């Protein structure tokens, strides 16, 4: 569901522009309000929805999710650490969903150059870089070796 900006709520702070990974949120130079320049390129990550302090960014629902005549409202509740969705159908039914915000804090992800380079023997293992330590576990779960079947 691509995003769009409610111009009456937007104050032009630009937080949605800063956080958009596909670089499609822009500030209109005349009205000083954000807008989505190309909804077809929206990644639907909703980072802009989560970042907007004015709750000015809504989403357009797809017909299979919220049929014609609906209204989708997305509200970021930072103090509760959640995203709240309200869908109002044209027949008056209302559905509400709440999901946790799982976005990491700005600047908390280390750049690749901040990690030490892997040793040559580590390149031969099936583990990804810094596993299992980066996952904060002692070891990864493994499957038992497959038993040979007698044919």
N, CA, C and O of each residue as an XYZ file, in Angstrom:
604
protein
N       0.835     -1.160      0.000
C       0.000      0.000      0.000
C       0.889      1.235      0.000
O       1.487      1.565      1.024
N       0.983      1.915     -1.124
C       1.829      3.108     -1.209
C       1.356      4.218     -0.275
O       0.183      4.292      0.091
N       2.283      5.060      0.092
C       1.981      6.142      1.025
C       1.554      7.405      0.291
O       1.853      7.593     -0.888
N       0.850      8.259      1.014
C       0.557      9.609      0.534
C       0.477     10.522      1.747
O       0.239     10.066      2.865
N       0.675     11.803      1.520
C       0.706     12.771      2.610
C      -0.605     13.545      2.680
O      -1.111     14.032      1.669
N      -1.138     13.648      3.878
C      -2.291     14.509      4.136
C      -1.728     15.916      4.320
O      -1.132     16.223      5.352
N      -1.920     16.760      3.319
C      -1.307     18.096      3.313
C      -1.791     18.979      4.467
O      -1.088     19.908      4.865
N      -2.974     18.704      5.005
C      -3.474     19.539      6.096
C      -2.780     19.226      7.418
O      -2.813     20.038      8.342
N      -2.155     18.060      7.514
C      -1.445     17.681      8.745
C       0.050     17.902      8.664
O       0.700     18.121      9.686
N       0.607     17.849      7.461
C       2.061     17.943      7.276
C       2.554     19.343      7.625
O       1.953     20.342      7.231
N       3.663     19.400      8.374
C       4.259     20.701      8.691
C       5.577     20.920      7.942
O       6.262     21.918      8.167
N       5.931     19.981      7.048
C       7.131     20.138      6.236
C       8.429     19.901      6.964
O       9.464     20.427      6.555
N       8.412     19.115      8.046
C       9.634     18.894      8.838
C      10.693     18.115      8.062
O      11.884     18.266      8.333
N      10.284     17.287      7.106
C      11.234     16.552      6.268
C      11.732     15.247      6.830
O      12.615     14.637      6.229
N      11.213     14.781      7.958
C      11.681     13.511      8.516
C      11.374     12.343      7.582
O      12.149     11.389      7.511
N      10.255     12.410      6.869
C       9.914     11.343      5.921
C      10.892     11.340      4.743
O      11.240     10.280      4.221
N      11.324     12.515      4.335
C      12.284     12.633      3.236
C      13.621     12.025      3.640
O      14.249     11.314      2.855
N      14.052     12.306      4.865
C      15.338     11.806      5.345
C      15.381     10.293      5.466
O      16.427      9.681      5.246
N      14.253      9.684      5.814
C      14.279      8.254      6.123
C      13.860      7.357      4.960
O      14.074      6.146      5.026
N      13.273      7.905      3.906
C      12.756      7.091      2.796
C      13.897      6.391      2.048
O      14.754      7.060      1.470
N      13.919      5.039      2.054
C      15.017      4.325      1.379
C      14.943      4.386     -0.142
O      15.962      4.213     -0.810
N      13.757      4.627     -0.705
C      13.655      4.688     -2.162
C      13.695      6.123     -2.686
O      13.571      6.350     -3.890
N      13.868      7.086     -1.790
C      14.046      8.492     -2.148
C      12.883      9.040     -2.973
O      13.090      9.781     -3.934
N      11.662      8.671     -2.591
C      10.494      9.166     -3.328
C       9.689     10.188     -2.536
O       8.763     10.790     -3.079
N      10.017     10.395     -1.274
C       9.346     11.438     -0.500
C      10.125     12.734     -0.689
O      11.338     12.774     -0.481
N       9.423     13.792     -1.085
C      10.053     15.082     -1.342
C       9.240     16.179     -0.675
O       8.079     15.972     -0.323
N       9.844     17.334     -0.504
C       9.163     18.517      0.023
C       8.835     19.423     -1.152
O       9.722     19.787     -1.925
N       7.574     19.787     -1.290
C       7.145     20.695     -2.339
C       7.756     22.074     -2.067
O       7.573     22.614     -0.976
N       8.480     22.657     -3.037
C       9.157     23.931     -2.792
C       8.191     25.107     -2.594
O       8.562     26.102     -1.971
N       6.976     25.013     -3.105
C       6.011     26.105     -2.975
C       5.213     25.982     -1.686
O       5.120     26.939     -0.918
N       4.635     24.803     -1.446
C       3.742     24.619     -0.298
C       4.457     24.150      0.971
O       3.868     24.166      2.052
N       5.721     23.733      0.849
C       6.511     23.248      1.991
C       5.818     22.089      2.697
O       5.756     22.056      3.926
N       5.303     21.148      1.931
C       4.665     19.942      2.449
C       5.278     18.755      1.716
O       5.711     18.877      0.570
N       5.309     17.618      2.382
C       5.893     16.437      1.735
C       4.889     15.829      0.766
O       3.680     16.026      0.887
N       5.418     15.091     -0.191
C       4.574     14.324     -1.100
C       5.388     13.171     -1.668
O       6.618     13.217     -1.701
N       4.692     12.151     -2.109
C       5.304     10.970     -2.696
C       5.360     11.192     -4.200
O       4.318     11.236     -4.855
N       6.571     11.335     -4.763
C       6.693     11.682     -6.178
C       6.351     10.514     -7.102
O       5.975     10.736     -8.253
N       6.475      9.280     -6.623
C       6.191      8.123     -7.468
C       5.680      6.964     -6.622
O       6.470      6.118     -6.203
N       4.366      6.905     -6.360
C       3.815      5.841     -5.513
C       4.126      4.421     -6.000
O       4.200      3.494     -5.194
N       4.307      4.249     -7.313
C       4.608      2.911     -7.838
C       5.963      2.394     -7.369
O       6.195      1.185     -7.371
N       6.857      3.291     -6.967
C       8.181      2.895     -6.508
C       8.264      2.758     -4.996
O       9.344      2.514     -4.457
N       7.145      2.912     -4.309
C       7.134      2.808     -2.852
C       7.470      1.373     -2.433
O       6.865      0.422     -2.927
N       8.419      1.225     -1.537
C       8.822     -0.094     -1.048
C       7.854     -0.641     -0.018
O       7.933     -1.811      0.358
N       6.942      0.199      0.438
C       5.973     -0.183      1.456
C       6.647     -0.617      2.756
O       6.193     -1.541      3.431
N       7.730      0.062      3.089
C       8.421     -0.214      4.346
C       7.804      0.586      5.490
O       7.984      0.251      6.661
N       7.078      1.641      5.144
C       6.380      2.521      6.091
C       7.325      3.211      7.066
O       6.918      3.589      8.165
N       8.575      3.376      6.674
C       9.507      4.136      7.504
C       9.025      5.571      7.653
O       9.153      6.166      8.724
N       8.470      6.128      6.579
C       7.970      7.504      6.641
C       6.794      7.617      7.598
O       6.664      8.612      8.312
N       5.936      6.601      7.615
C       4.794      6.589      8.533
C       5.298      6.568      9.972
O       4.777      7.277     10.833
N       6.304      5.757     10.219
C       6.854      5.628     11.571
C       7.583      6.891     12.001
O       7.601      7.224     13.186
N       8.192      7.605     11.040
C       8.996      8.779     11.380
C       8.179     10.057     11.498
O       8.625     11.000     12.151
N       7.016     10.121     10.898
C       6.256     11.377     10.846
C       5.675     11.739     12.213
O       4.820     11.018     12.729
N       6.129     12.847     12.805
C       5.615     13.235     14.120
C       4.199     13.806     14.064
O       3.527     13.884     15.092
N       3.736     14.205     12.874
C       2.408     14.806     12.732
C       1.335     13.794     12.319
O       0.168     14.159     12.184
N       1.713     12.537     12.119
C       0.785     11.501     11.627
C       0.143     11.934     10.320
O      -1.045     11.705     10.094
N       0.939     12.564      9.457
C       0.426     13.123      8.212
C       0.491     12.147      7.054
O      -0.020     12.447      5.975
N       1.100     10.997      7.243
C       1.265     10.072      6.125
C       0.323      8.891      6.294
O       0.354      8.189      7.304
N      -0.512      8.688      5.286
C      -1.445      7.571      5.239
C      -1.048      6.653      4.094
O      -0.085      6.918      3.374
N      -1.792      5.583      3.935
C      -1.515      4.635      2.857
C      -2.767      4.420      2.027
O      -3.889      4.542      2.518
N      -2.555      4.102      0.773
C      -3.658      3.750     -0.116
C      -3.803      2.239     -0.062
O      -2.850      1.517     -0.357
N      -4.951      1.762      0.303
C      -5.163      0.320      0.398
C      -5.349     -0.320     -0.960
O      -5.858      0.311     -1.887
N      -4.940     -1.565     -1.081
C      -5.188     -2.339     -2.292
C      -6.602     -2.891     -2.247
O      -7.150     -3.110     -1.167
N      -7.189     -3.115     -3.397
C      -8.588     -3.545     -3.474
C      -8.836     -4.864     -2.763
O      -9.916     -5.055     -2.205
N      -7.873     -5.785     -2.761
C      -8.094     -7.069     -2.094
C      -7.982     -6.949     -0.577
O      -8.455     -7.824      0.148
N      -7.365     -5.884     -0.095
C      -7.166     -5.681      1.334
C      -8.262     -4.796      1.919
O      -8.839     -5.110      2.959
N      -8.533     -3.710      1.253
C      -9.546     -2.764      1.717
C     -10.274     -2.245      0.484
O      -9.788     -1.327     -0.176
N     -11.428     -2.815      0.162
C     -12.124     -2.485     -1.086
C     -12.479     -1.012     -1.235
O     -12.384     -0.231     -0.288
N     -12.886     -0.657     -2.430
C     -13.240      0.706     -2.791
C     -14.142      1.355     -1.747
O     -15.069      0.726     -1.237
N     -13.870      2.582     -1.443
C     -14.687      3.300     -0.485
C     -14.192      3.189      0.943
O     -14.930      3.517      1.873
N     -12.983      2.744      1.141
C     -12.429      2.548      2.474
C     -11.563      3.741      2.866
O     -11.288      4.617      2.046
N     -11.148      3.764      4.093
C     -10.160      4.737      4.564
C      -9.199      3.999      5.478
O      -9.614      3.362      6.447
N      -7.911      4.087      5.166
C      -6.875      3.466      5.987
C      -6.176      4.579      6.746
O      -5.719      5.553      6.149
N      -6.095      4.437      8.042
C      -5.435      5.429      8.889
C      -4.324      4.733      9.648
O      -4.551      3.710     10.294
N      -3.129      5.280      9.572
C      -1.973      4.707     10.249
C      -1.470      5.727     11.259
O      -1.226      6.883     10.914
N      -1.316      5.298     12.506
C      -0.847      6.196     13.551
C       0.342      5.577     14.261
O       0.286      4.436     14.719
N       1.414      6.342     14.344
C       2.612      5.911     15.057
C       2.456      6.332     16.509
O       2.258      7.511     16.803
N       2.546      5.375     17.405
C       2.462      5.654     18.834
C       3.824      5.365     19.442
O       4.063      4.285     19.982
N       4.722      6.356     19.345
C       6.114      6.172     19.769
C       6.220      5.838     21.250
O       7.055      5.023     21.643
N       5.375      6.464     22.083
C       5.458      6.202     23.519
C       5.079      4.752     23.851
O       5.546      4.204     24.850
N       4.243      4.138     23.024
C       3.875      2.729     23.220
C       4.747      1.803     22.385
O       4.709      0.585     22.561
N       5.538      2.380     21.468
C       6.389      1.563     20.597
C       5.581      0.736     19.617
O       5.915     -0.417     19.344
N       4.492      1.337     19.075
C       3.644      0.565     18.174
C       3.125      1.410     17.010
O       3.135      2.640     17.044
N       2.679      0.704     15.994
C       1.995      1.286     14.847
C       0.552      0.799     14.918
O       0.299     -0.397     15.057
N      -0.382      1.724     14.823
C      -1.803      1.411     14.953
C      -2.475      1.653     13.607
O      -2.360      2.739     13.040
N      -3.178      0.641     13.096
C      -3.886      0.736     11.822
C      -5.380      0.705     12.093
O      -5.862     -0.107     12.882
N      -6.106      1.592     11.436
C      -7.572      1.565     11.493
C      -8.091      1.587     10.058
O      -7.774      2.493      9.288
N      -8.882      0.593      9.712
C      -9.477      0.520      8.379
C     -10.981      0.663      8.541
O     -11.624     -0.108      9.254
N     -11.530      1.669      7.862
C     -12.975      1.893      7.912
C     -13.534      1.581      6.535
O     -13.188      2.232      5.549
N     -14.406      0.575      6.478
C     -15.020      0.171      5.226
C     -16.222      1.056      4.927
O     -16.753      1.709      5.826
N     -16.649      1.081      3.677
C     -17.753      1.962      3.299
C     -19.078      1.551      3.910
O     -20.005      2.358      3.967
N     -19.186      0.307      4.371
C     -20.427     -0.108      5.040
C     -20.406      0.213      6.535
O     -21.328     -0.155      7.264
N     -19.352      0.898      6.992
C     -19.278      1.335      8.374
C     -18.465      0.441      9.295
O     -18.142      0.842     10.413
N     -18.125     -0.773      8.844
C     -17.310     -1.655      9.681
C     -15.930     -1.050      9.892
O     -15.387     -0.397      9.001
N     -15.374     -1.266     11.057
C     -14.044     -0.768     11.385
C     -13.198     -1.935     11.876
O     -13.635     -2.714     12.724
N     -11.997     -2.054     11.347
C     -11.042     -3.058     11.819
C      -9.814     -2.313     12.300
O      -9.374     -1.351     11.670
N      -9.263     -2.759     13.420
C      -8.090     -2.112     13.999
C      -7.009     -3.147     14.287
O      -7.299     -4.258     14.732
N      -5.767     -2.770     14.030
C      -4.621     -3.638     14.251
C      -3.529     -2.832     14.935
O      -3.384     -1.638     14.674
N      -2.771     -3.463     15.796
C      -1.618     -2.820     16.425
C      -0.415     -3.743     16.272
O      -0.495     -4.941     16.546
N       0.705     -3.166     15.827
C       1.931     -3.927     15.645
C       3.078     -3.194     16.325
O       3.057     -1.965     16.390
N       4.078     -3.909     16.833
C       5.227     -3.225     17.450
C       6.096     -2.551     16.395
O       6.210     -3.036     15.270
N       6.708     -1.431     16.767
C       7.685     -0.779     15.890
C       8.988     -1.553     16.049
O       9.517     -1.675     17.154
N       9.495     -2.071     14.945
C      10.723     -2.855     15.005
C      11.880     -2.136     14.326
O      12.892     -2.754     13.996
N      11.733     -0.851     14.121
C      12.781     -0.061     13.497
C      13.894      0.181     14.508
O      13.628      0.537     15.656
N      15.120     -0.009     14.092
C      16.247      0.234     14.992
C      16.488      1.725     15.118
O      16.188      2.465     14.181
N      17.017      2.196     16.236
C      17.275      3.625     16.406
C      18.263      4.147     15.368
O      19.168      3.429     14.944
N      18.082      5.403     14.964
C      18.943      6.032     13.971
C      20.390      6.010     14.447
O      20.682      6.426     15.568
N      21.300      5.524     13.597
C      22.718      5.492     13.919
C      23.152      4.287     14.736
O      24.322      4.188     15.108
N      22.230      3.363     15.025
C      22.586      2.218     15.866
C      23.191      1.058     15.078
O      23.753      0.138     15.672
N      23.085      1.088     13.764
C      23.628      0.003     12.945
C      25.050      0.362     12.536
O      25.294      1.432     11.979
N      25.981     -0.536     12.815
C      27.376     -0.285     12.485
C      27.600     -0.438     10.982
O      26.971     -1.269     10.327
N      28.494      0.367     10.460
C      28.869      0.271      9.049
C      29.749     -0.967      8.852
O      30.418     -1.394      9.793
N      29.761     -1.551      7.648
C      30.597     -2.735      7.406
C      32.065     -2.521      7.743
O      32.737     -3.454      8.182
N      32.573     -1.312      7.545
C      33.990     -1.056      7.839
C      34.280     -1.031      9.338
O      35.444     -1.066      9.737
N      33.243     -0.971     10.175
C      33.438     -0.972     11.626
C      33.650     -2.379     12.193
O      34.030     -2.529     13.354
N      33.406     -3.400     11.382
C      33.615     -4.786     11.812
C      35.012     -5.226     11.404
O      35.570     -4.731     10.424
N      35.566     -6.153     12.157
C      36.874     -6.674     11.752
C      36.674     -7.666     10.602
O      35.653     -8.349     10.521
N      37.658     -7.728      9.730
C      37.572     -8.604      8.557
C      37.565    -10.069      8.998
O      38.243    -10.422      9.963
N      36.811    -10.926      8.307
C      36.802    -12.349      8.681
C      38.137    -13.016      8.365
O      38.838    -12.641      7.425
N      38.464    -14.016      9.180
C      39.686    -14.789      8.930
C      39.425    -15.754      7.774
O      38.274    -16.127      7.546
N      40.443    -16.164      7.048
C      40.246    -17.054      5.888
C      39.480    -18.342      6.222
O      38.663    -18.798      5.423
N      39.741    -18.933      7.406
C      39.042    -20.183      7.750
C      37.550    -19.942      8.004
O      36.743    -20.859      7.853
N      37.180    -18.722      8.386
C      35.770    -18.413      8.599
C      34.998    -18.346      7.279
O      33.782    -18.532      7.252
N      35.708    -18.081      6.201
C      35.061    -18.010      4.895
C      34.611    -19.379      4.405
O      33.786    -19.466      3.495
N      35.142    -20.452      4.993
C      34.786    -21.815      4.588
C      33.573    -22.367      5.333
O      33.073    -23.434      4.978
N      33.094    -21.668      6.352
C      31.960    -22.169      7.126
C      30.634    -21.726      6.505
O      30.607    -20.872      5.619
N      29.549    -22.312      6.976
C      28.217    -21.951      6.498
C      27.641    -20.750      7.247
O      26.580    -20.241      6.889
N      28.340    -20.303      8.281
C      27.843    -19.179      9.073
C      28.032    -17.863      8.333
O      28.967    -17.709      7.548
N      27.144    -16.923      8.589
C      27.297    -15.576      8.064
C      28.269    -14.817      8.955
O      28.612    -15.286     10.040
N      28.708    -13.666      8.514
C      29.678    -12.887      9.274
C      29.174    -12.610     10.678
O      28.037    -12.180     10.871
N      30.023    -12.859     11.647
C      29.778    -12.562     13.063
C      28.669    -13.392     13.694
O      28.172    -13.050     14.767
N      28.276    -14.485     13.033
C      27.321    -15.398     13.677
C      28.109    -16.337     14.565
O      29.239    -16.675     14.212
N      27.605    -16.760     15.647
C      26.330    -16.461     16.291
C      26.403    -15.268     17.244
O      25.383    -14.891     17.821
N      27.587    -14.661     17.425
C      27.745    -13.587     18.419
C      26.845    -12.387     18.128
O      26.268    -11.818     19.054
N      26.715    -11.992     16.855
C      25.897    -10.833     16.514
C      24.424    -11.078     16.804
O      23.658    -10.131     16.988
N      24.026    -12.343     16.845
C      22.632    -12.692     17.163
C      22.412    -12.827     18.660
O      21.293    -13.067     19.113
N      23.489    -12.670     19.426
C      23.449    -12.767     20.885
C      22.976    -14.135     21.366
O      22.188    -14.247     22.305
N      23.482    -15.178     20.692
C      23.230    -16.559     21.108
C      24.574    -17.283     21.145
O      25.538    -16.866     20.502
N      24.618    -18.375     21.909
C      25.874    -19.131     21.998
C      26.148    -19.941     20.742
O      27.291    -20.034     20.295
N      25.101    -20.527     20.172
C      25.253    -21.327     18.961
C      23.945    -21.312     18.189
O      22.873    -21.086     18.751
N      24.054    -21.557     16.898
C      22.854    -21.627     16.070
C      22.262    -23.031     16.149
O      22.984    -24.016     16.306
N      20.956    -23.103     16.039
C      20.300    -24.405     16.032
C      20.680    -25.146     14.761
O      20.758    -24.556     13.684
N      20.914    -26.436     14.898
C      21.268    -27.241     13.731
C      20.351    -28.446     13.656
O      19.783    -28.883     14.657
N      20.222    -28.962     12.476
C      19.432    -30.172     12.275
C      20.328    -31.380     12.475
O      21.524    -31.316     12.188
N      19.767    -32.487     12.965
C      20.601    -33.690     13.094
C      20.989    -34.186     11.706
O      20.259    -33.967     10.740
N      22.149    -34.862     11.602
C      22.553    -35.362     10.281
C      21.521    -36.346      9.737
O      20.969    -37.154     10.484
N      21.269    -36.273      8.447
C      20.277    -37.154      7.817
C      20.781    -38.594      7.863
O      21.946    -38.881      7.587
N      19.872    -39.475      8.218
C      20.222    -40.904      8.233
C      20.139    -41.440      6.817
O      19.260    -41.061      6.044
N      21.070    -42.330      6.486
C      21.060    -42.919      5.150
C      19.927    -43.931      5.067
O      19.758    -44.781      5.941
N      19.174    -43.817      4.014
C      18.049    -44.729      3.813
C      18.524    -45.950      3.048
O      19.298    -45.853      2.095
N      18.045    -47.093      3.487
C      18.345    -48.339      2.788
C      17.326    -48.527      1.665
O      16.119    -48.489      1.899
N      17.819    -48.728      0.453
C      16.906    -48.910     -0.690
C      16.860    -50.345     -1.091
O      16.149    -50.700     -2.031
